[in-house]
Amino acid sequence: LFNASDRYSYLEGIISSLVIGSILIELWPVRLMTRLRWLPAVACGGVIFAWGTLSYAQAEVWRNTETLFNHELAELGNDPFRSEVDWRLGMYYLNRGNPEDALLLFDASLQIIQNDMTLYSKGQAILQIAAKEAPGENRKTLNLRAAECFEQVAAEEKTPGALNWAAYAYLMAGRLETAEDS
C-alpha cells in the first residue's frame, strides 16, 4: 500500500483549524460575545496564518525528492546519518539514469559507513556508466570495478544475487573464466 507523505495533509490541517475555530466561537461565553466577539476569529486567523507560513516555507524544501535530500544533507553536516541520505539521493539519481552523480553519493556514503547495500548500489551505478562507454579498456575497467563491488557484497553476505551481478560484470569485462567461477 502507498502511504501519503505528511506534505499532502495540508488541506486537512486547514479544515481542522476552521473546525476548531468554529467550536471555540460556539463555546465562547455569551457575555463576552458582545464585547470581544472578534477575539476568537482573530486568534484562529493568526494561528492559520502562522501555520500557513510555516507550511509554505516547508513546501519549498519539499518541492521534490532532490531538493528535500539536498536540504537534509546541508542540515546534517557531518552527522553519521548523512550516509543514509547520501545513499537515498544516490538511488534517486541512479533510478533516473544519472549514474555518475549516484556514484559520487555512494562513494560519499561509503566514506562514512561501510555497508553492503551501498556497495551493491555502487556496483549498479558503475555498470550503468560502463554501459554508456564505448567498447574498450575503460569499459572493461569499469566492469571489473563493478564486479569487485558485487564480489565484496557476496563474500560478506553470501548473496546469490550479488554473485550473479559479479558474473555478469566479469562477462562484460571479457573474463569468461572468472564469470564462470562466480
N, C-alpha and C positions, 0 to 999 in steps of 0.2 A: 504494500500500500504506500501511497505517496503522502508524506507529511508536509503540509504547507509551512513555510517559514513564518516567523512572527512578523516579518515585514508586510505580510499580506493581511494582518489583522488590524490595520489602522482604522478601517471603516467601523469595525466592531468597537474600537476604543472611543470613537466619536459618538456613536449611537449610545453606548453605555454612559458616557458623560452627560448626554442630554437627558437620559432617563433618570440618572441620579439628581441632576439639577431640577427636574420636574418634581421628584419626590421631596426634595428639600423645600421647594416652594409650597407644596401641599402641607408639609409638616411645620412650616414657619408659624409661630404664634400669631393669632388673629390681631391682637392689639398692636403688634409691631408691624403688621402688614400695611397699615395706613401710613406710618411714618417712614419705614425703611423697606418698603416692598421691592425696591430696586436692588437691595444688597445681595440677595441670593443669586439673582441673574448676573450681576457684575462679578461676583466671586466665581461662579461657574464659567462665565465667559473668560475670566482671567486664567483659570485652570486649563480650559480648552485651548486658549491662545498659547500658553506655555508648552503644553504637550504637543501642540501642532508645530511649534517652532522647533522643538527637540526632534520630532519625527521628520521634519523637513531636512534638518541637518544630518540625521542618520540616513535618510534616503540617498543623500549624495554619496555617502560611504558605501552603501549597499546597492549602488546603481547596477552592478553586475558582479559576477564572481571575481573577475580580475581586480576590480577596484577594491572589493572587500578584502581579498587576501593581501593585496599590496598595502592597504591601510593597516591590517593586522601586523604585517612584517615591520612596518615603520613603528608601530606601537610596542612591539615585543622587544626590539633591540637585540640583546644577546641572550635572552631567555631561552632555555633549552627547548621549550615548546615550539620555538621557531622552526625546528626540524620538521615537525608535523605540518606546519603551514607551508614550508618550502615544498614538501612532498605533494601536498594537495594542489598548490598552484602549478607545480610541475606536471601533475596529471592533467590538469585543465589544459595546459599548453599542448601536452602530448596528444590528448584526445582531439584537439583542434588542428593537428597537423603542423605543430611548431616544435619539433623535437630538439632543435638547437637551444631554445630558451628553457625547455624542460630539462635538458641535460645539465645546464648551469645550476638550476634549482636543486636537482637531485644531488649534484656534487656538493652544493652548499649544505644540504640536509645531512649528507653522509659525513661532512666535516664535524657536525655537532654530535650526531648519534649514528652509529653503525647499525643498520637493521636490514633484514633480508628483503622486506617489501620495497624499500627504496632502491636497493641494489638491483632487484628484479626489474623495477621500473626503469632504472638507468640502462640496463641491458636492452629493454624495449626501445628506448629513445635512440640508443646507438644503432640498433638495427634499422630504425626508420631513417636515420641520417645516412647510413650505408646504402640503403635502397635508392636514395636520391643521387648518390655518387655515380659517376661513370665507371664502368668496369676497369679495374686496375689495382695497383698496390694499395692505394689509400682505402679503397673499398674492402680489400682483404684485411687490412689492418683494423678497420672499424669492426668488421665481423668477428675478428679474433678478440677484440676488446669486449664485445657483447658476450661472446662465448665465455670469457673469463668471469664476467659478472654472473652468468647463469650457473657456471660450474661452482662458484663460491656459494651461491644460494643452495644448490643441490647438495654440496658437501655438508653444509650446516644443518639443513632440514630434511635431506633425503627426499626432495620434492620431485616426483616424476615429471611434472610439467616443466620444471626448470631444466631437467636433463634433456627433454625434447627440444627446448629452445636452444640449448647449448649445441646439440647435434645439428640443428638447423643452421646456426651461426657458423659452425665449423664447415658444414657443407657449402655454405655461401662463400666461405673463405678458400674453398678448394682443398680442404683437408678431409677427404672422404674417410680415410682410415681412422682419424680422430673422431669424426662424426659417428662412425660405427661403434666405437668404444664407449661413447657417452650414453 
